[in-house]
C-alpha cells in the first residue's frame, strides 16, 4: 500500500510532542482515517476513562450532585493549570508534576465545594470559555478569520465570555448551573471520545483555529461526528436535568435543612407534633387551665370596679386558678418543625 499524503481527509502527522502517548503511529502503511489505532497509553487511557464517568455525572446529574460537581470543577481546573505550568518549567519528573497537580486540584476542589460562590464562579468561567470557543469557531467558519485576525481579539472574546457567564451564574444559580454542567459534561464526553478515536486530533485542530494559527487540513470525516456529539450531549443533559434529575430540588434549601438545630434531627413531623401537645397537656395538668393574661386582667378590673376591692373569697385569687404563661423559647423548637401548619392558640375556660 502506498503512503498517503496529507489532504482534505488525512490530517498531517505531528513531528514531535511533549506527550508521546498522543502521537500517531509512524508506520507508513497505517491509514489514519480508515482505522482506529488501539495502541493506548495505559495511564492516559485510564485518565480519559475517569473523564467519561465525570461526563456522565456532569451531563445528567449535575444539579442533583451539586457539591460533587463543584468539587470536580475546581479539581479539574486547578490540576490542569498546575500541570501545564509544571511542564513549562521542567523542574520535576513526570510523577512529580502529576503529584503537585493532584494536590493543587484537591485543595482548590475543596474550596469550590465549601465556598458556594467560588464554585459557581469557576463553573461560569468554564461555560463562558467553552461558549467563546464555539463562537470563535463559528466566526472562523463564516468569515475565514485565521490567520488574518488578531490574537488579542480572540483572547478578549474568550475572557469577556468567561467573566460574563461567571457573573450571571452567581445571579441565576439553579438555571445556569444546569446549563453549565450540561455544556461542560458534553465537552468532557467529546474530548474523551476524541482521544480514543483519533488521539485528540479534533481538539488540536479546534485549538489551532481558535488561536489563529496557519490553516491546516481538516480532520477525518468522523471527527465532525465527535464534534457534533458536544451539542448533542448538551441538549440531552439539559432536557434530563430540567425534567427528571433537577426538578423539584434546590441546593440552597438542602443546605439550610442540614444546618437545622441538632435537637430536631432524626424526628419526624408526627413526632414533633406529639411532643408539642404532650408538653401542653403536662402544663395544663400541673398548673390548672391555661387562661389568657388579658382575660384575667379584665376580670380583675371588672370585679374591682364593682366591689371596690377584691375579697378573700374571690375566685381569681383562689388556689384553684393560676395564670400560666407558656415559655415561648421552649416551644420554639417544636413550632419550627411544623412548616406547613399554622400556629395554634389553645384557650380553655371552665
C-alpha positions in Angstrom: 0.0 0.0 0.0 1.4 3.4 -1.0 1.9 6.1 1.5 -1.0 8.6 1.9 -0.1 12.3 1.7 -2.0 14.8 3.9 -5.1 16.0 2.2 -8.6 17.1 2.9 -9.4 13.9 4.7 -5.9 13.0 6.1 -4.5 15.3 8.8 -0.8 15.8 8.9 1.2 13.7 11.4 2.9 15.7 14.2 6.7 15.7 14.1 7.0 15.6 17.8 5.1 16.2 21.0 5.6 16.5 24.7 3.1 13.7 25.2 4.4 10.5 23.5 1.2 8.6 24.1 -0.7 11.1 22.0 1.4 10.7 18.8 0.2 9.0 15.7 1.8 5.7 14.6 4.7 6.4 12.2 4.1 3.2 10.1 3.6 4.4 6.5 1.1 1.6 6.0 -1.3 3.0 8.5 -4.2 4.9 7.0 -5.4 7.2 9.8 -8.9 7.8 8.6 -9.6 4.1 7.6 -8.9 2.5 11.0 -8.8 3.3 14.7 -5.5 2.9 16.4 -5.9 0.9 19.6 -2.4 1.3 21.0 -3.3 3.4 24.0 -1.0 4.5 26.8 -2.3 2.9 30.0 -2.1 5.9 32.2 -3.6 8.4 29.7 -6.4 5.9 28.8 -7.2 5.5 32.5 -7.5 9.3 32.9 -9.9 9.6 30.0 -12.0 6.7 31.2 -12.4 8.6 34.5 -13.3 11.6 32.5 -16.1 9.7 30.8 -17.5 9.0 34.3 -17.2 12.7 35.1 -19.1 13.5 31.9 -22.0 11.3 32.9 -22.1 12.9 36.3 -22.0 16.4 34.9 -24.4 15.9 32.0 -27.2 14.0 33.7 -26.7 14.5 37.4 -25.1 17.9 37.5 -27.5 19.8 39.7 -28.6 16.8 41.8 -25.0 16.2 42.8 -24.2 19.9 43.4 -21.5 19.5 45.9 -19.7 16.8 44.0 -19.8 18.8 40.8 -18.4 21.9 42.5 -15.5 19.8 43.8 -14.8 18.2 40.4 -14.9 21.6 38.7 -12.3 23.1 41.0 -10.2 19.9 40.9 -10.1 19.6 37.1 -9.4 23.4 36.7 -6.6 23.6 39.2 -4.9 20.3 38.4 -4.9 21.1 34.6 -3.5 24.6 35.1 -0.8 23.5 37.6 0.2 20.5 35.4 0.7 22.7 32.4 2.8 25.2 34.4 5.0 22.4 35.7 5.5 21.1 32.2 6.7 24.5 31.1 9.1 24.8 33.9 10.6 21.3 33.5 11.7 21.3 37.2 10.4 17.9 38.2 10.0 14.4 36.7 6.6 13.4 35.3 5.4 11.8 38.5 6.4 14.9 40.5 4.4 17.1 38.2 1.4 14.8 38.5 1.6 14.8 42.3 1.8 18.5 42.6 -1.1 18.9 40.1 -3.3 16.5 42.1 -2.5 18.1 45.4 -3.4 21.6 44.0 -6.6 20.1 42.4 -7.8 18.6 45.7 -7.1 21.8 47.6 -8.9 24.1 45.1 -11.7 21.5 44.8 -12.4 21.7 48.5 -12.5 25.5 48.2 -15.1 25.4 45.4 -17.1 22.8 47.2 -17.2 24.5 50.6 -17.5 28.1 49.4 -20.5 28.1 47.1 -19.9 31.4 45.4 -16.4 30.4 44.3 -17.7 27.1 42.9 -20.4 28.9 40.9 -18.0 31.5 39.7 -15.5 28.9 38.4 -18.3 26.9 36.8 -19.4 30.0 35.0 -15.9 30.6 33.8 -15.7 27.2 32.2 -19.1 27.7 30.5 -18.2 31.1 29.2 -14.8 29.9 27.9 -16.4 26.9 26.0 -19.1 29.1 24.5 -16.4 31.6 23.5 -14.5 28.8 21.7 -17.7 27.8 19.9 -18.4 31.4 18.9 -14.8 31.8 17.5 -15.2 28.6 15.5 -18.4 29.8 14.1 -16.9 33.2 13.1 -13.9 31.4 11.6 -16.2 29.3 9.5 -18.3 32.2 8.3 -15.7 34.8 7.6 -12.5 32.8 7.5 -10.6 34.8 10.1 -7.5 32.7 10.6 -4.7 33.7 10.2 -5.8 37.3 9.3 -7.4 38.1 12.6 -5.9 39.5 15.8 -4.9 37.0 18.5 -5.7 39.7 21.1 -9.3 39.9 19.8 -9.7 36.2 20.4 -8.3 36.5 23.9 -10.7 39.4 24.6 -13.7 37.4 23.3 -12.8 34.4 25.5 -12.1 36.5 28.6 -15.3 38.5 28.1 -17.5 35.4 27.7 -15.9 33.7 30.7 -16.5 36.7 33.0 -20.0 37.3 31.7 -21.2 33.8 32.4 -19.3 33.7 35.8 -21.2 36.7 37.0 -24.5 35.5 35.5 -24.1 32.2 37.3 -23.9 34.0 40.6 -27.4 35.6 40.0 -29.2 32.7 38.2 -27.8 29.9 40.2 -30.1 26.9 39.5 -30.9 27.5 35.9 -27.4 28.4 34.8 -25.9 25.6 37.0 -27.9 23.1 34.9 -26.8 24.8 31.7 -23.2 24.9 32.8 -23.0 21.3 33.9 -24.7 20.1 30.7 -22.2 22.1 28.5 -19.2 21.1 30.5 -20.3 17.4 30.6 -20.8 17.4 26.8 -17.3 18.9 26.3 -15.8 16.2 28.5 -17.6 13.4 26.6 -16.4 14.7 23.3 -12.8 15.1 24.4 -12.7 11.6 25.8 -14.2 10.1 22.6 -11.8 12.1 20.5 -8.8 10.6 22.4 -10.0 7.0 21.9 -10.9 7.6 18.3 -8.0 9.7 16.9 -5.7 10.8 19.8 -7.2 14.3 20.3 -6.8 15.3 16.6 -10.1 17.2 16.6 -9.2 19.1 19.8 -5.9 20.0 18.3 -7.5 21.3 15.1 -10.1 23.3 17.1 -7.4 25.0 19.2 -5.3 25.8 16.1 -8.4 27.5 14.6 -9.1 29.4 17.8 -5.5 30.6 18.2 -5.4 31.8 14.6 -2.5 29.5 13.5 -1.9 28.8 9.8 -4.8 26.8 8.3 -4.2 23.0 8.2 -6.3 20.3 6.5 -9.4 19.4 8.5 -9.5 16.1 10.5 -11.1 12.9 9.3 -14.8 12.6 8.4 -15.7 11.0 11.7 -14.1 13.9 13.6 -17.1 16.0 12.7 -19.3 13.4 14.3 -17.2 13.7 17.5 -17.5 17.5 17.4 -21.3 17.2 16.9 -21.5 15.0 19.9 -20.9 18.0 22.1 -24.1 19.9 21.4 -26.0 16.6 21.3 -24.9 15.7 24.8 -25.6 19.2 26.0 -29.2 19.2 24.8 -29.8 15.7 26.1 -28.4 16.6 29.5 -30.4 19.8 29.6 -33.6 18.0 29.0 -32.9 15.3 31.5 -31.9 17.7 34.3 -34.8 20.0 33.7 -37.4 17.2 33.6 -36.1 14.5 35.9 -32.9 14.8 38.0 -33.0 18.6 38.7 -36.8 19.0 39.1 -38.2 19.9 42.5 -34.9 20.4 44.3 -32.8 23.4 45.2 -29.3 23.3 46.6 -29.8 26.2 49.0 -32.9 24.5 50.6 -30.9 21.3 51.0 -28.0 23.3 52.7 -30.4 25.0 55.1 -32.0 21.7 56.1 -28.6 20.3 57.0 -27.9 23.3 59.2 -31.0 23.0 61.4 -30.9 22.6 65.2 -29.4 19.2 66.1 -32.2 18.5 68.5 -34.7 18.4 65.6 -32.7 15.9 63.6 -34.0 12.4 63.4 -37.5 13.3 64.4 -40.5 13.1 62.0 -43.3 15.6 61.7 -45.7 13.4 63.6 -43.2 13.0 66.5 -42.7 16.8 66.7 -46.5 17.3 66.9 -46.9 14.7 69.6 -44.1 16.3 71.6 -45.7 19.7 71.4 -49.2 18.6 72.6 -47.7 16.3 75.2 -45.9 19.3 76.7 -49.1 21.4 76.6 -51.0 18.6 78.4 -48.4 18.4 81.1 -48.5 22.2 81.7 -52.3 22.2 82.0 -52.5 19.2 84.4 -49.7 20.7 86.6 -51.0 24.2 86.9 -54.7 24.1 86.0 -56.3 25.7 83.0 -54.3 27.9 80.7 -56.1 31.3 80.9 -55.3 34.3 78.8 -53.5 37.2 80.7 -55.8 39.8 79.1 -58.9 37.8 80.3 -57.6 37.7 83.9 -56.8 41.4 83.9 -60.2 42.2 82.5 -61.9 40.2 85.2 -59.8 41.8 87.9 -60.7 45.3 86.7 -64.3 44.5 86.5 -64.6 43.0 89.9 -62.5 45.8 91.4 -64.8 48.4 89.9 -67.9 46.7 91.2 -66.9 45.9 94.8 -64.2 48.4 95.3 -61.7 45.7 96.0 -61.1 42.0 95.8 -62.3 39.9 98.6 -60.7 36.9 100.1 -63.2 34.6 98.5 -62.6 35.9 95.0 -62.3 33.2 92.5 -59.4 35.0 90.8 -57.3 34.8 94.0 -58.2 31.2 94.9 -55.7 28.4 94.8 -57.7 26.6 92.1 -57.0 29.2 89.5 -53.5 30.0 88.2 -52.2 32.3 85.5 -49.8 30.2 83.4 -47.5 31.9 80.8 -46.1 29.3 78.4 -42.4 29.7 77.7 -42.1 30.6 74.1 -38.5 29.6 73.8 -39.2 26.1 75.0 -42.0 25.7 72.4 -40.0 27.3 69.6 -38.2 24.1 68.7 -41.5 22.3 68.4 -43.2 25.0 66.4 -40.3 25.4 64.0 -40.7 21.9 62.6 -44.3 22.5 61.5 -43.6 24.4 58.4 -46.9 23.7 56.7 -49.2 24.1 59.8 -50.4 27.4 61.3 -49.8 28.4 64.9 -52.5 27.2 67.2 -53.6 29.1 70.3 -55.2 26.8 72.9 -57.6 28.5 75.2 -59.8 26.6 77.6 -62.1 28.1 80.3 -64.5 26.3 82.5 
